[in-house]
Amino acid sequence: MTKLTLGPFNRVEGDLEVQLEIADGHVREARVNSPLYRGFEQILQGKDPRDTLVIAPRICGICSVSQSMAAAYALADAAGVVMAPNGELATNLVLACENLADHLTHFYLFFMPDFARPVYTDRPWYADTETRFRALSGTAAGEVLPARAHFMHLMGLLAGKWPHSLSLQPGGTAKPVQAQERIRLLAILGAFRRFLERETFGDPLETVVALDNARALDAWAERDPGRGDLRRFLQIADDLDLGGLGRATDRFMSYGAYPSGNTRLFRSGLWADKGPHPLNLATIAEDLSHSWMAGGGPLHPADGVTIPDAEKVDAYSWCKAPRLAGEVIEVGALARQLIDGHPLIRDLVAESGGNVRNRVIARLLELARVLIAMEDWIKAIAPGEPFCEQTAIPDDASGVGLVEAARGSLGHWLAIRRGRILNYQIIAPTTWNFSPRDAAGVPGALEQALVGAAVRPGETTPVAVQHIVRSFDPCMVCTVH
């Protein structure tokens, strides 16, 4: 048996270290270390509750809107305020813009360049992949970056700026949308749709969304091979068996995403034992046994503590170990689409579980599904009607804000006493996915997904490990907030 430590990882937001035990050319055991402590939960203690709208977004510059929305929802829950319908539509659009930009960036700039590495020069798809996706020089980057930049103009119109907008509020948004602005917003979405249909999918978004099982996906890919980057990825995934790589717990969670009155675009729930179940938020608890954190047994985040203890015995990460009813959970686009019931994702998971291929497919499918919904949200905005309800924050209250960020389920738990923040606890998506072991010694989702990954003789940065890590699209600065 040999040991290998990988880190830092390139094309990953924040610091990450992975320690591997390797036997017979495969990973036998993995430990995932989040080596940076940041302390936002301590920073927020004692502050005016409204300060969360300024401080929480600065947890991350990539998913700051997700943090803003979770903070705003927590304040809204504490105040008992309901967002104005226009505000709900506008905040959905802002969050969706950030999430889709993240999905696009992950696929083109973080994930696909790994297949342009020289280790794959003998594969039949290598020449085309290197031309298209090679870091810095591939043709895709020159097309994706302008398309993404133009798409992000939507953020400027709806939120004033990005990241760290102050327009998102508990009662909605401080930035109303005028009638003429709706036309500009639809034009921005139209340009982004054309890019996706031409470059990413090679087909209308509705055609992709209508794919309802694995055989339909295979037939669609074979009808016009090489047309669109999703088909390129599927060719690579089949050749390298990415559908057999990086399987974790096959237990998934989603808080539900994009509310509209009493419904949501994507449903909330738990997927376990090959089927959907209601989500019981009361069963969430954070285990500190292998984290550099002081404390006793697992606590619900409403009662949680974040006190660093860098000398703790048996600890190996600043990341806590959140569990749902004591079980390891995976979150992300795959979880959202599976729990919402999209037939393609349910068929893929039934066939091969959660894996590298299925996580990427789910993100790209979500790109198509959410963009279609965004077009409807813009048309539903009623200019002249309120966009924000006035909100008075009580001196003594508690609240929770639950959001689906690009990488998965994000929760903020807030307690206010005498007009100040008594406690603020956060569980980010990568905290779920990259957690260390718990008190029972059960590894986190990524730690489980890495077991069995092939390590070629002489490899110091195994490509299989890189693919698995990046399939989760980690955001480490959110993990350790």
LOFIDREN-89935 format. One record per atom (N, C-alpha, C): x, y, z. Coordinates in steps of 0.001 Angstrom, whole numbers, plus 500000, padded with zeros to 6 digits. Each point is the difference from the previous one (the first is absolute). Layout:
REM residues N
XYZ/...
//
This chain:
REM residues 481
500839498803500000/499161501197500000/500877501250500000/499605500998499217/500713501270499964/499035501132500361/500577501115500426/499198501176500327/500363501136499060/498977500781499626/500195501098499069/499155501172500473/500610501169500068/499269501213500380/499931500926498799/498780500391499640/499777500899498872/499512501344500510/500553501061499454/499542501328500360/501150500997499952/499686501253499732/498659500480499679/499554499561498598/498694500003499773/499439499639498702/499853501256499147/500388499885498731/499722501125499104/498547499943499537/499522501130499499/498624500128499512/498972499541501037/500262500303501269/499064499774501104/499982501276500817/498823500454500380/499897501225500789/500418499732501438/501106500573500425/500465499850501370/501023498889500150/500355499725501254/501054499033500321/499405498619500262/500667498979499475/499557498620500165/501209499086500023/499961499033500923/501054498994500079/499330498632500162/500453499039499216/499447498647500056/501124499020500303/499832499214501046/500976498990500387/499472498626499612/500788499261499221/499567498718499455/500875498870500516/499364498877500287/500711498746500218/499737499123498776/501078499541499359/499887499299498725/500524498576500149/499218499045499504/500400498595500009/499563499354498696/500871499241499382/499700499279498761/499493500931498902/500573501194499936/499671500922498920/498678500717500136/499398499963501196/498723500677500207/499984500671501373/499163501030500131/499836500684501280/499257499072500952/500608499726501141/499353499157501004/499260500845501030/500544501182500277/499418500857501033/500388501437499687/499113500933500337/500272501421499735/499593500843501194/500767501049500225/499646501019500983/500074501355499313/498932500773500158/499891501295499324/500177501103501037/500969500852499775/500346501061500941/499692501355499386/499179500765500697/499793501422499669/500935500795500899/501156500448499504/501068500483500880/499944501486500362/498893500685499661/499928501435500259/498847500298500951/500272500716501069/498938500432500921/499735501475499779/498699500385499926/499680501392499692/499194500693501083/499024499333500617/499370500539501203/498841500952499831/499250499899498905/498877500917499796/498928499839501074/499801498788500488/498965499795501017/500347500746501286/501280500111500303/500410500785501167/499940501498499707/500361500385498784/499945501418499624/498590500557500161/498985499187499673/498619500480500011/499418500118501408/500566499313500964/499467500073501359/500089501426500545/498883500456500590/499958501332500604/499670501119499033/499914499702498717/499701501031498999/498496500272499932/499659501141499425/498609500274499634/499569498954498980/498827499378500129/499597498952499062/500063500420498537/499733501282499723/500023500467498610/501408499992499415/501016499946500864/501382499942499510/500275498705499237/499166498979500231/500222498755499258/499898500216498502/499196500969499562/499830500259498572/501258500585499369/500883500552500849/501269500540499522/501130498994500195/499992499311501140/501124499133500359/499895498628499352/498829499370500062/499863498624499507/500372499845498523/499649500938499105/500392499825498594/501505499923499798/500747500545500930/501458500017499851/500653498683500417/499171499032500379/500515498647500170/500627499532498696/499425500409498873/500477499520498702/499721501026498918/500941500148499088/499807500887498856/499382499306498809/499908498666500030/499416499248498888/498513499768500223/499621499681501234/498577499733500286/499487500963501068/500333501278499853/499595500984501005/498490500195500023/499334499873498849/498545500152499978/499333498909500833/500524498778499908/499437498904500795/500099500320501490/501153500519500424/500160500374501407/499088501174500354/499856500967499092/499086501128500225/498575499515500182/499577499082499104/498631499521500064/499745499208501273/500954499155500409/499817499237501236/499873500948501194/500828501055500035/499915500983501081/498670500741499963/499559500403498807/498726500710499871/498833499109500400/500028498732499603/498939499073500377/499975499775501517/501183499924500625/500050499817501451/499391501209500714/500314501199499532/499417501204500580/498498500048499754/499567499627498798/498569499988499686/499258499018500900/500610498835500235/499379499008500874/499908500533501430/501049500668500464/499987500572501352/498955501102500132/499820500769498922/499067501135500047/498580499605499617/499829498804499442/498679499570499561/499490500755498798/500903500455499139/499609500759498815/499979499086498785/499067500264499095/499898499270498738/500407500934498871/500871499516499125/500485500821498896/498855500432499084/500103501207499486/499084500445498946/500165499093498783/498913499674499283/500107499114498835/501045500451498983/500044501293499705/501028500502499086/501396499772500559/500151500220501307/501304499795500632/500423498550499943/499045499102500160/500309498573499922/500488499628498606/499325500538498965/500426499728498626/501391500568499733/500234501237500462/501287500646499741/501135499286500729/499774499597501249/501064499311500733/500253498611499413/498952499333499522/500204498738499290/500909500196498789/499767501078499275/500805500276498810/501463500263500359/500218500754501073/501368500311500412/500728498725500426/499338499185500827/500608498756500450/500240499058498822/499036499899499099/500147499124498833/501150500459499111/500162501291499846/501094500526499181/501341499546500561/500168500138501311/501261499577500611/500186498495499875/498955499224500257/500120498543499943/500336499514498591/499344500559498990/500275499558498634/501392500428499548/500427501180500403/501368500421499688/501013499055500635/499703499545501217/500877499028500664/500037498678499242/498843499509499581/499955498744499240/500816500109498711/499841501119499320/500722500206498739/501499500037500246/500417500761501006/501422500120500326/500579498652500400/499258499262500818/500490498695500441/500252499075498818/499040499890499122/500125499057498886/501146500380499072/500051501246499582/500953500399498966/501401500306500530/500075500625501156/501299500502500464/500607499172501128/499185499281500770/500524499215501116/500097498516499674/498950499435499387/499897498550499867/500592499467498691/499561500522498877/500393499420498717/501494500134499676/500713501044500463/501437500059499684/500807498803500493/499509499260500985/500731498815500462/500141498936498918/499091499983499043/500053498982498947/500940500399498865/500565501186500084/501017500432499040/501407499751500519/500110499247501102/501320499678500555/500706498978499109/501347500045499955/500760499065499144/499769498530500323/499528499680501218/499773498608500357/498969499341499089/499193500813499316/498945499458499142/500337500073498509/501242500202499664/500354500177498584/499659498793499135/499849498821500599/499697498809499204/498504499795499785/499158500856500556/498556499818499851/499530500604498671/498987499406499372/499561500469498677/499414501402500006/499548500459501131/499377501313500094/500993501089500429/501263499633500239/500927500937500631/500267501243499149/500276499833498735/500384501139499153/498905501065499999/498752499569499826/498886500945499988/499839500653501368/500161499220501066/499839500524501357/501084501006500345/501241499721499604/501080500945500280/499759501316499275/499583499930498752/499719501222499247/498878500803500639/499010499288500505/498816500664500528/500174500465501447/500625499206500861/499932500248501436/501335500230500692/501093499960499284/501289500203500657/499996501318500766/500474499959501250/500000501204500838/500748501136499319/499425501161500008/500546501254499476/499948500097498477/500302498898499289/500092500104498543/498854499332499248/499116499262500669/498905499319499313/498995500980499421/499341499595498919/499038500890499341/498791500287500882/499646499080500900/498789500183500814/500098501236500884/501164500219500622/500133501120500932/499726501331499314/500464500146498768/499788501241499272/498546500260499660/499177498953499997/498572500158499739/499198500107501294/500402499232501004/499243499940501250/500119501298500794/501205500535500103/500188501185500850/499179501198499529/499974500334498699/499114501098499575/498524499688500208/499591498742499753/498597499635500206/499618500131501469/500887499570500882/499739500112501436/499949501455500427/500926500802499508/500043501418500370/498717500707499568/499521499704498808/498756500628499527/498814499540500831/499971498718500333/498929499467500834/499978500680501368/501170500298500552/500072500616501320/499533501455499997/499769500598498828/499384501324499966/498624499968500666/499349498837499958/498723499844500682/500144500329501483/501128499607500582/500247500275501418/500083501501500250/500632500709499098/500090501440500166/498646500673499966/499128499555499087/498676500600499885/499116499675501207/500155498805500560/499107499559501069/500555500232501405/501319500050500135/500589500081501342/500980501150500164/500256500743498951/500900501144500092/501444499652499761/500467498889500592/501378499564499782/500133498554500471/501126499414499661/500315498637500445/501506499895500105/500550499393501043/499287499383501123/499609501012501064/499442499508501083/499704500755501218/498992501123499768/498933499688499272/498943500989499814/499283500252501314/499539501238500191/499212500341501185/498515500119499668/499610499661498776/498601500171499602/499102498909500569/500568498837500352/499197498882500480/499649500210501467/498713500006500293/499496500336501325/499003498943500475/499700499954501312/499028499015500498/498635500097499319/499602501217499636/498683500189499393/499991499947498492/501151499742499376/500060499956498540/501281500622499484/499870500959499098/501175500662499439/499798501499499963/501059500730500264/499950501464499983/500100500553498589/500193499143498997/500159500441498615/498761499602499190/499053500929499777/498828499662499190/500371499860498529/499151499307499261/500213499789498566/498934500775499237/500454500859499109/499087500776499173/499619499204498745/498936500448499336/499497499283498825/501069499872498919/500730501082499756/501022499951498944/501167499094500380/500238499852501302/501081499121500439/499667498525499761/498737499665500041/499615498619499702/500445499599498593/499894500934499075/500415499715498621/501498499728499953/500778500806500720/501453499784500044/500338498667500653/499275499666501071/500262498735500682/499705498811499085/498897500067499263/499668498920499077/501023499905498870/500531501146499581/501030499983498952/501271499326500508/500359500264501258/501190499354500590/499800498490500059/498821499584500460/499728498559500063/499972499388498602/499479500745499028/499963499486498635/501391499753499448/500926500895500286/501379499822499528/500652498799500691/499735499836501299/500583498868500726/499400498683499511/498702500007499725/499349498807499446/500649499623498672/500237500961499145/500609499698498693/501393499402500168/500766500523500953/501321499427500249/499886498547500447/499135499729500964/499853498631500506/499515499053498907/499045500452499211/499449499133498961/501001499756498880/500875500966499762/500996499842498932/501227499242500479/500546500356501161/501290499469500429/499888498845501005/499143500156500997/499959499009501075/499193498764499610/498815500215499434/499106498882499731/499878499635498522/500168500977499114/499794499711498587/498556499684499682/499082500434500828/498570499738499838/499227500994500854/498693500180499716/499193500861500874/499988499493501435/499890500931500942/499983499625501415/498865499022500285/498862500234499368/498839499146500252/500264498552499577/500804499803498968/500343498640499570/500808499288501074/500936500715500603/500829499413501059/499152499680501225/499152500927500403/499152499803501177/499055498816499802/499601499737498767/499041498928499709/500624498606500037/501332499891500038/500639498683500082/499592499342501313/499428498803499916/499356499442501191/500585498694500512/501048499475499367/500658498820500556/501383499852499374/500778499068500533/501382499833499549/500072499607498528/499066499171499542/500012499580498594/499696501172499085/499087500872500408/499705501195499207/501215500917499935/500722500116501108/501215500818500009/501048499417499062/500197498690500051/500979499350499120/499613500177498531/498725499823499694/499544500142498612/500179501430499519/499709500959500885/500179501415499643/501473500293499715/500898499476500832/501437500241499813/500505499365498706/499488498831499669/500487499280498819/499443500562498699/498872500710500086/499388500532498776/500898500999499298/500722500770500780/500841501039499401/501260500160500846/500886499005500007/501192500046500869/500875501208499690/500516500603501063/500870501161499827/499270501315499888/498660499957499942/499231501249499920/499641500453501406/500682500983500483/499757500508501347/500909499343501019/500329500755501035/500993499541500969/499464498944500950/498700499931500217/499456498906500808/500259498669499307/499822499938498692/500279498755499282/501489499646500087/500859501001499947/501436499733500170/500274499385501367/499376500561501027/500196499456501339/499482498571500091/498839499718499426/499434498660500075/500897498974499313/500647500394498907/500943499096499339/501166499659500933/500534501025500656/501105499791500945/499535499152501180/498816500315500532/499484499276501158/499820498521499702/499517499686498801/499837498588499625/501354499307499866/500958500673499381/501309499387499766/500748499753501309/499890500932500957/500733499887501262/499151499395501121/498781499635499701/499075499448500989/499858500932501205/499716501269499724/499782500946501092/498706499711500748/499118499195499391/498807499566500704/500286498971501071/501199499446500006/500403499058501042/501004500582500961/500158501332499975/501033500667500794/499376500994500966/500436499935501263/499633501045500950/498634499843500630/499559498754500203/498702499782500639/500144500159501507/499087500728500597/500078500246501445/498870499267500719/499129500737500686/499026499386500894/498703499600499316/499690500647498885/498689499874499348/498866500420500929/500311500885500948/498986500690500794/500149501486499692/498914500609499560/500047501365499490/498972500869500714/500306501302500065/499112500945500665/499898501279499192/498803500589500004/499811501330499410/499007500766500858/500299501279500265/499077500856500722/498872500509499101/500096499743498697/499049500579499062/500494501360499530/499668500353498774/500595501207499409/498979500821499227/500193501304500058/499259500986499208/498509500001500344/499654500582501168/498595500026500425/499160500935499146/498743499639499871/499016500846499312/498668499793500715/499704500882500951/498811499809500820/500172498778500880/499087499047499851/500051498786500823/500694498835499306/500578500243498828/500677498926499264/501459500375499772/500753499041499478/501395500234499648/500276499366498639/500947500579499279/500380499403498724/500539498594500227/500864499842501024/500547498694500351/499565499646501422/499478498811500168/499445499580501280/501095499733501044/499604500062501252/500890499616501095/499782498528500324/500984499408500646/499816498623500415/501309499275500245/499866498730500325/501111499088500236/499853498828499048/501119499534499436/500006498791499184/500864498973500718/499382498914500406/500723498940500704/499294498677499732/500768498915500038/499440498663499747/499252499959498672/500579500686499002/499505499989498620/498622500636499838/499668500928500875/498713500657499871/499942501319500735/498969500832499713/499860501311500632/499339499906501370/500380500919500886/499429500075501340/499869501466500382/499081500324500925/499942501368500525/501298500347500723/500326501280499997/501222500473500635/499681500502501404/500647499430500998/499804500404501389/501216500810500450/499856501315499975/501128500876500327/500427499872501463/499108499519500854/500343499868501415/501064498942500237/500231499127499018/500978498920500182/501404500388499541/500197501249499556/501340500465499650/500817500202501279/501222499499500007/500906500221501128/501428500035499485/500825500804500665/501407500141499611/500893499261500989/500758499044499487/500948499215500790/501361500689499957/500640500144501148/501283500712500084/501168499072500311/499778498693499990/501000499072500534/501322500046499252/499977500249498684/501234500036499223/500271501396499416/499346501002500576/500211501390499591/500821500726501050/500769500974499559/500762500819500949/499044500991500667/499022499476500699/498984500798500671/499774499451501398/499840500894500962/499693499587501365/498508499730500124/499652499027500839/498595499701500223/499790498547500323/498761499689500354/499658498636500367/499367499243498848/498836499390500275/499320499185499000/499339500824498919/499432499332498995/499367500698498867/498866500914500453/499928501170499382/498961500976500315/499307500450498724/498701500282500112/499283500659498914/500600501395499819/500109500485498759/500646501312499804/499316501147500733/498715499887500299/499350501057500787/500607500132501376/500626498917500482/500652500002501305/501511499835499881/500534500110498780/501390499672499745/500990501013500540/501240499559500078/501097500868500426/501136499866498998/500750501074499847/501176499995499129/501147500626500775/500750499151500708/501130500460500808/501232499222499544/500964500650499380/501157499267499459/500872499397501090/500539498815499685/500931499301500894/501047499324499112/501042500749499671/500998499530499036/500854498858500530/499966499722501295/500816498936500589/499193498732500282/498806499925499497/499117498880500327/500547498672499470/500027499008500851/500480498663499637/498987499329499070/500494499291498986/499192499249499032/499284500880498984/500150501308500091/499383500887499004/500923500144498796/499406500219498830/500827500186498808/499406500984499001/498965500761500387/499386500950499076/499309501102500782/499928501198499402/499209501079500586/498520499837499645/499692499094499124/498620499737499601/499303499155501064/498789500392500372/499188499165500872/499433498819499199/499312499096500684/499403498842499339/498490500023500191/499277500736499144/498542499995500127/499426498651499579/498966499583500679/499320498749499700/498490500229500074/499251499232499214/498539500034500033/499529498676500580/499398500071501171/499601498793500726/501173499037500142/501180500572500218/501204499215500198/500638499462498728/499455500334498836/500481499437498739/500754501030499175/500986499525499220/500740500840499062/499096500335498816/500032501249499572/499119500483498946/500823500666498900/499563499835498754/500579500735498871/499003501062499548/500506501195499694/499155501090499503/500566500511498683/499185500748499261/500446500559498729/498920499900498943/500371500312498755/499034499971498900/499431498601499788/500831498975500167/499505498629499856/498902499724501027/500215500420501234/498982499830501041/498729500756499649/500139501242499543/498818500806499664/499166499347498908/500665499594498915/499259499444498868/499419498626500331/500702499234500809/499508498693500409/498759500145500882/500084500839501011/498892500181500934/498813500675499327/500278500905499065/498901500646499280/499291499028499066/500669498905499654/499336498972499217/500251500039498518/501081500674499548/500244499984498557/500272498561499566/499281499502498991/500095498569499660/501374499552499521/500728500855499288/501339499615499550/500917499752501189/500012500927500958/500895499862501146/499588498821500866/498707499803500174/499568498840500796/500427498688499331/499945499946498671/500411498790499306/501509499794500109/500759501074499850/501454499886500106/500429499557501392/499383500560501025/500362499631501372/499562498572500303/498834499604499494/499570498618500195/500974499018499362/500623500431498918/500926499146499254/501381499945500631/500509501155500460/501397500030500456/500245500875501219/498962500547500626/500168500792501206/500586501379499731/500492500635501070/500681501275499854/501437499766499579/500430500639498933/501357499798499495/500438501219499205/501223499963499495/500559501152499292/499134500382498806/499661499025499164/499208500293498806/498652500607500359/499286499388500949/498649500451500312/499978501375500644/501039500338500771/500050501344500596/500133501066498905/500821499731499005/500196500972498926/498741500119499143/499388498885499662/498772500037499202/498927500796500724/499867499796501304/498974500706500767/500224501506499966/501255500445500079/500271501438499935/499591500582498654/500338499305498937/499671500522498677/498489499964499753/499338498958500466/498543499952499908/499381501161500769/500556500291501166/499474501105500803/500191501332499294/501113500164499296/500181501208499187/498799500219499092/499603498948499289/498889500118499062/498679500246500718/499730499230501047/498720500122500698/499824501382500631/501043500499500642/499867501268500720/499923501173499034/500738499958498895/499930501116499056/498592500130499428/499365498889499696/498614500043499519/499100500643501055/500187499627501264/499199500580501078/500275501491500148/501256500415499833/500340501420500130/499235500844498992/499826499490498799/499234500740498994/498565500230500471/499424498989500649/498634500140500514/499950500960501175/501018499976500875/500008500903501148/500050501457499557/500794500289498999/500089501386499521/498648500453499459/499340499143499246/498693500359499430/498948500174501087/500184499350501154/499012500078501084/500163501234500873/501140500707499881/500209501209500805/498967501056499622/499417500648501010/498991501037499784/500591501358500359/500549500750499019/500570501321500302/498959500902500662/500459500766500977/499104500889500726/499475499407501289/500034498668500112/499597499338501241/501203499920500951/499770499848501310/501121499991500964/500992498863499742/501257500293500258/501066499009499902/500558499621501374/499629500771501034/500558499715501323/499001500400501077/499774499094500953/499170500298501162/500879500563501110/499498501024500662/500744500573501118/500135498956501115/501167499969500622/500283498967500989/500563500616501277/499394499659501123/500529500385501307/500544498741500664/501270500017500337/500632498829500600/499741500007501500/499392498948500558/499726499972501447/501285499994500828/499877500458501240/501148499985500903/500337498591500486/498988499126500016/500200498617500438/499267499079499029/500765499205499267/499384499115499004/501035498998499507/499512499001499303/500864499023499345/499510499807498580/500904499631499103/499611499777498616/500973499086499296/499539499425498919/500855499151499172/499803500397498543/501095500046499276/499969500308498579/500590498854499203/499189499387499142/500420498835499228/499973500334498508/501119499723499342/500175500350498589/500668498824499290/499719499855498720/500779499087499173/500990500821499182/501251499985500428/501080500614499236/500371499072498847/500883500451499127/500393499164498868/500494498644500475/500753499983501094/500638498771500471/499138499202500953/498808500510500342/499116499223500849/499360500794501119/499590499295501039/499164500555501067/500821500865500958/499550501243500170/500649500981500868/498997500439501050/500401499956501277/499116500414501076/500661500977500942/499238501042500391/500423500952501027/499008499917501155/500509499819501220/499163499952501205/500353501190500885/498985500809500346/500187501285500663/499226500044501311/500647500522501054/499328500269501273/500295501443500402/498939500766500292/500119501410500371/499530500169501442/500816500667500805/499609500304501373/500383501457500292/499016500765500523/500191501424500339/500540500788498819/499503499669498824/500337500773498810/501348499686499394/500674498971500522/501326499633499472/500035498508499666/500933499633499161/500128498598499623/500626499232501157/499224499074500550/500520499133501061/500781498835499398/499489499437498904/500661498853499372/499677499993498503/500992499637499230/499816499888498545/500806498790499539/499313499021499418/500660498788499546/499670499755498526/500983499518499272/499877499809498558/500451498591499646/499231499332499157/500465498757499378/499953500214498495/501160500000499375/500108500237498564/499937498676499238/499748500046498689/499936498757499219/501258499145500100/501178500623499885/501226499213500039/500295499495501410/499382500613501024/500112499448501347/499336498622500040/498849499876499338/499347498690499894/500869499017499207/500439500423498827/500665499070499079/501427499654500405/500704500931500646/501417499808500310/500239499839501499/498996499527500714/500141499868501442/501019498924500354/500629500120501169/500868498923500492/499162498878500591/500662499045500612/499311498911500692/499204500526501190/498983499232500382/499244500343501200/500466499120501163/499313500084501131/500432499274501195/499968498483499805/499155499537499080/499929498566499710/501059499569498991/500820500962499548/501049499685499038/499524499918498566/498768500430499735/499450499935498636/500541501165499180/500641499729498856/500563501076499177/498908500861499366/500380501240499644/499097500890499287/499798499564498556/499156500747499269/499611499601498644/501201499906499061/500847501034499943/501162499935499113/500956498908500447/500207499856501293/500896498953500497/499530498622499544/498687499787499974/499477498730499503/500135499898498486/499751501116499300/500041499986498536/501395499699499461/501044500362500762/501375499798499538/500467498555500141/499363499230500849/500422498607500201/499808499209498704/501043499300499596/499951499206498779/500529500708498777/500275501309500090/500528500725498843/501372499463499620/500237499857498709/501265499440499513/501128501016500141/501168499496500372/501216500806500062/501048499293499140/500386500609498899/500946499379499085/501403500029500590/500821499068499631/501386499992500497/500695501332499718/500590500571501032/500737501244499852/499155501257500053/498677499874500065/499139501191500048/500132500697501355/500297501270499977/500027500796501226/498725500827500161/499308500244498896/498689500658500042/499050499150499163/499466498920500547/499179499070499224/498821500690499317/499856499759498699/498934500679499260/498624499549500475/499862498726500387/498696499532500480/499581500755501256/500948500239500881/499705500771501212/499603501424499645/500714500599499044/499665501358499567/498571500056499456/499625499025499171/498647499998499428/498941499901501090/500232499145500992/499016499817501072/499862501274500823/501131500567500418/499960501224500796/499262501098499254/500356500192498737/499396501102499252/498545499723499610/499587498732499993/498600499724499677/499058500577501053/500493500225501220/499207500640501051/500053501528499910/500890500559499181/500189501445499864/500153500665501375/501040499653500746/500102500503501377/500250501505500074/499443500613501046/500298501382500345/500499499990501439/501323499957500164/500562499754501314/499880501200500942/499972501204499450/499862501168500889/498619500024500640/498974499507499296/498675499862500613/500013498889501045/500751498943499721/500040498839500888/500413500390501408/500990500846500113/500572500367501294/499574501380500460/499196500685499198/499440501324500269/500585500661501260/
//
